[in-house]
């Protein structure tokens, strides 16, 4: 999150409002910007940093899923969090050591994307292990509020330092994620069977019907239907869990699972919009307010995201229609995004906040549903 907040001081829209000593040479209109972003193509360079991060994040996600299937998730997630913290801190050190090399920031973003890609596959697998399918949408909708809460905290923490010392906008969140990574290493339990807890029901219904054929001593065959509930279902879940850990599937086989391609395409477009807000909303708002207030105001979108994720999860559980829920949310949000683009900076503050929140509900509702309950289902 810090990069989206700090953009507005790495390359400001207007240097004339910035206080400065008389000794400062103001002949260059970009004198207050941080090199190498102190040129007319500064926004393009900042966009390139986003691009480098997201490409490395996307490519690493393929490898990340394979590694998560083959490693202890506690070790995997804690290592990913600590390394993510190190590279987040490294970006902030550019301020303290006065580093003005664009290549330095590109390299930091690339490695940051690689290690942050460890998060999603690991945490969805962990939470999916602990909760059954029946209420998964609502439970994971509430749990997935962490993404929006993280954005909100990231905005407030980065915003608190951005005007005076933007390096701390990276260093402080980097320290926090590193410390929490240590807590994950010490306390995370990836699967109920690791602590001999009863396993949840991952089937589509409360009962599992198995039809088997038994052969008696006289070689006569008779059909026997066994209704498995309670402990038997838990044993089947445990067997499935052990089997999946022993034989992770390939990417090609994963693509043949019904719904994977369809929901991937849906998430592609939802995430396209969500990440536009994630990376550029504070910068967009900074055209009318200062960088700190822009960081704080941008959290309204994430507040809507919390409500949207919970609401989408509840509706999808209630009516057993994950795909239809996503479509409804996205269809409603599309015209609202157009309205915000046209009038976002010209309408009163509270109207802006309300519109931002509704956009957050419409965009992050299906985004959160697909990245949690749908992924765990698939």
N, C-alpha and C positions, 0 to 999 in steps of 0.2 A: 503493500500500500504506500510506503513513503515516497516512491518515485513520482506518483501522481500528485502528491502534495507539494513536493519540492520543485516540480517543473516550473511553477509560477515564479520562483526566485532564481532558478538557473537561467531562465530566459524570461524577463519581465515584459509586459506589454508596453510599459511606459516608464522610463528612467527619471522623468522630470519630477516625479513625486517622492523620489528616494532622497533621504537626508545624506549629506556628504560634507567632508572637509573642503576648505577652499583650495587645498593643495591637489585635489583630485582633478584630473584632466577630463572635462566633460564634453570635449569636442566630438568624441565618438558617441553616437546616440545609444550605443549598447554598452556604455562604460560600466553600468551597474550589474551586468550579466556575468556569469561564471564561464570563463574560457574552458572548453572550446565552443560553448553555446552562445557566445557573444557576437553573433553575426546574424545576418538576415535569414539564414537558413537554420537558425537555432531550433525552431519547432520541428523541422525535418530530422535533425540529428536526435532529438528527444524521441521522436516517433521510431527512429531506427533502433534505439535502445529497447523500446517496447517490442519491436519486431524480433530482435535477437533473443530476447528473453522468451517470447512466446514460441518461437521456432524450436529452441532448445528444449523448452518445456514439453512441447508436443511430441518431438522425436523421442525424448527420454521417457515419455509416458508408456510407449510400447515396451521398452526394456524394463521399465519399472514394474509393470504388471507381472512379467515373467519372474523377476527377482522376488517380488512379494510372495508369489506362489511357492517359491523354493527356499525361503528364509523364515526364520522366526520373526514374526511381525513386530514384536517388542524391540528387538535389536534393529530391525530395518527402519522403523519409524523414528526411534531415538537418534540413530546415526543421521538420518535425513534431516531431522530438525536441527541438530547441533551444527551440521555442515551448512545448512541454510542460514543459520544465525551468523556463522563466520563470514560468509560472503555478503550478507546484508551489512554487517559491521564494516567490511572492507570497502564497500561503496562510500560509506560515511567518512572513512579515513582519508578519502580524496580531498575532503575539506580541510582537515587538520594538517595534512602534508602538502597542501596546495598543488595537487596533481591536476594538470590540465590536458592530459593525453586522452583523446577520444577512445583510442584502442584499449586503455585501461578500463574504462567504464563498460565497453562492449564485452570484454573478457569476464568482468564481474557479473554482468547480466546473463551471459551464457551459462556460467557455472551455477549461478543462482537458480536459473530455470531448471537445470538438470537435477539439482538436489531438492528443489521444491516439488518436483514431479513425483517424489516418493510418497507424498502425503495422501493424495486422494485414493489411490488403489488400496493402500494399507488401512486407512481408517474406515472406509466403506466395508471392507472385508471383516474388520473387527466387530463393528456394530451389527453387521448382518449376521455374524455368528451368534450374537447374544439375543437377538429378537426374532420371533417367528413371523411368518408372512401375513397373518391376519390383521395385525395393527401396525405393520411396518411403515406404512405411509405416514400415519400421524406421528409415530414415535420418531422416525427419521426426519420428519418435517420439523419437529421441535428441536431435535439434535442438530440438524443442519443449520439452525440459527447461528451456530458458531461461525459460519463463513461471514455473515453480515455483522455479527458482533465483533469479529476480528477486523473487518473493514472499518467499523465505527471507532474501535479503540485505536486502530492504526492511524486513522485520520486525526483523532484528538491528540495522540502522542506525538505524531509527526508535526501536527499543526502548532503544538506548544513551543517547538523549537525553530520552526522554519524561518521566521523573520530574523532571529538573532544568530542562530548557529545551525544551519541545515544539516551539518554532519551528524549532530545528535538525533536528528529525525530518522537516521538509519541505525545508529549505534544502539540506542535504547531499545527499539523493537528487536534488534539482533540479539541483544543480551537476554531479553525476555524469552524468545523462542528457544535459545540455547539452554536456559534454566529449566524451562518446561520439558525440553527434550531429556534432560537428566531425570526429571520426575517420571516421565514415560518409561525410561529404562528401568527405574526402580519399582514401579507399581502397575504397569499395564498388564492385564491378563487378556491375551488375544482370543481365547476360546474357552467356553464353559468347561469343557472336558479337562482343561489344564488344572482346574481346581476342584474336579469331581462334582461340578454342579449339573443339575438336570438340564438336558438340552431342549431348546425350543422347537416347536413344530414348524418346519420349513415347507410343509406340503401346502397345496392349494386349498384343502379342506381340513376339517378337524379330524377326519379319519382317513386311513390309507387302506384301500382294498387290494389284496393280493390274491390272485387266483393261481393255485399250484396244482400239480398232479403228483399223487403218491402211488407207489407200486406196492401191493401187498405181497405176502409170501407165496401166493399161488400165481403171481405174475398178472393178476387182474388189476386194471387201472381204474381208479375212481377220482373224481374231481372234488377238491376240498377248498372251500372258500374260508379264508382266515381274516377276521376283522381285527386290525391291530390298532390299539389306542394306548395312551399313557406311556408306560415304560417301553413297550415294544416300538412305538413310534420314535422315542428317544434313541433307542438302539439303532434304528435304521438311520436316523440323522447322524449319529456318531459314526456309523459305517460309511455313510456318504462323505462325511467330513474327512475321515481318514483316507478314503479312496481319492478324494480331490486333492489332498495334500501329497499323495504318492504319485498321482498322474495328472499334472497340470496340462491343460489343453493348449493347442497352438492357436495363433492368431487366425489362421484360415478356418479352423474348426469353430472358433468363437463366432466368426462371421456367419456361419450357417445356422446359428441359434435364432429362431424366429424373434424378431423385434430388435435385434442388435443394430442392423443397418438402419432401420427406420428411425429408431430413437437416436442413433448417432447423428443422422441428418437433422433431426429436430433440435438436438442439443447444439449442433454446429451453428445454426442461425440464432438460437437463444443466447448462446455464449458470445457470439459476435456483438450483439447489442449490449449484453451485460458488461463485457470487458471494455467496450467503448466508454461506458459510464465509469467503470473502475479506474481506467487510466487517464481519462480526460475531463471528467466532470469538475474537479476542483479548479483546473486550469480554465475551463469555460466560465465558471462562476467568478473567477478572479478578475474578470473584465469589469465587474461592477462593484466588487468588494475586495478587501485586502486578502492576502494569501491565507492568513490564519482563519478568518471568518469563512472563506471559501471552503477550507478543509472541514470546518464544523458543519456548514450548511449541506455539504455533499453527503453527510451521514443520513439525511432524510431518505435518500434512495434506498439505503440499506435497512432502515427501519421498515420501509415497505416490503423489502425482501424477506424480512423475518416473518411478517404477517402472511405474505404470499406463500412461503414455503410450508407453513403450518396449515393454511387454508387448503392448498392444493393436496397436501398429504391426507387431510381429513376427508375431503371430497372423494379422492381416489380410493380410499379405504371403504367409504360408505357405499359407493356405487360400483366398486370393482372395475373402474374404467380409467386406467392410468393415461392411455393415449388420448382419449376424448377430453380428459381434464386439461392436458397440455394444450390441445388445440383451442379450447375455449379461452384459456388465459391469454394465449398469444394473439388470437383474433381480436380480443378486447384491447390489448396493449398497443397493437400496431397503429391505429389512428391517434392514440394518445401521445405516442412518440413523435408523430408528425406535428401535433399541436404544440408539444413542448419545444420542438426545434424552431417553430415559427414564433412563439410568443413567450418562451421561457424567461428571457431577459427583460421583457417589457411589461409583464404583469406584476401586481403587488406581491410583496414578499410571501405572505401567507398563502396566496393562491399558487405561487411557485412551489412552496413546500408541499401543498396538497397534491399538486400535479406530479411532483417528483415521487411522492410516496405511492401514488396509484400506479405510476410507471414501474416502480420497484416491485409492487405486488404482481403486476402482469408479466414482467420479464423474469423475475427471480423465482416466481412460483413454479413454473414448469422446469426451469433450470435446476432448482433445488430438488424437485421430484425425480428428475431423470438421473441426476448424479448420486442420488441416495437410494430410495426405495426401488426404482426401476432397475438400477444397476445391480442391487442385491438380488432382486427377483431373477434377473437374467443369469 
